[in-house]
């Protein structure tokens, strides 16, 4: 009876490893010396201290030493270890290949040097297994992280993340920490859009994930830097900056279909009529509104002595209305690309018509009661009228661009059929 139970448990464990909960990928390139100790240490940890069924996948990307021989020996000697070989070099390329074809519920990766304390693995994957989060990253830059590395790498890491925050409005704290995990179903939707196959892969994945509304969980880690790392810092930094430019441009031009991806993964508004990021929209709309008002005031002051109050108001309002619609389209409501841009501008001009009515009516009233009013008093009245028109503009543009999002979603559903 005992033998039968043991055999059943062994069969269950074999099935669990074949289709594990977590697939931990170790991307390697010419790591013949470190690969064996790393995998054996990780294997022992997963067997003794990790509560979920796990598999180790060695992702060899075009090694030219005996890394593949070492990997095959580990596969023969250890249960739950496999190796995938790619003919092209690139950490991101290796991760994409393994993650897209994994049968695990969660895909993860860590660097071969195991710089991160393995005790952080469970906090990394637990929110993904529970379904609370979509992607999890280790961070060396949290206040509670304990990190041992040189000042040069610390400065480079913090500078790079500052660049991401200012240029791509990234909110995650540590893009390049080699300790990440992701729900496999979500990975298969997002990965086809990640173009980079090298070190910028992590950053591009995180930026796209954040923009489409994925929930990113951050885990402070204990990290001891590998002093023998072969990474070319200068070349990597150059490629990363080029990647930042490429991704930023893709989001600005609409090449990255952010709205369609949100719909595909179910990141629609929780309540009808309350769009995602409502507070952020109001803040961004306010910024655009302030800049538009300043531009309007400057144009009016310059044109009023030449054209008169009514014509100067019309021209200044028309010019700033076109710029305002374009800025809100991209910056506030995240609608990018050339699709329906003319239609959006025409609808914006209709909203402009209401603003013109309010401001012109205010001028008419002012001149009726105070025929000789100074230009500064005219400007004060117009600014107040513009505030009223701005509120109406926000409501109107929300309707215009929410309608645009619905059209995009319908087009995507038609294409899927």
PyMOL commands that set and color helices and strands:
alter all, ss='L'
color gray80, all
select helices_A, chain A and resi 2-18+35-49+67-77+91-100+120-129+151-167+184-193+201-211+233-253+258-264+278-307+309-332+341-369+375-416
alter helices_A, ss='H'
color red, helices_A
select strands_A, chain A and resi 22-28+54-61+81-86+106-110+135-139+146-148+179-183+216-220+222-224
alter strands_A, ss='S'
color yellow, strands_A
deselect
rebuild
show_as cartoon
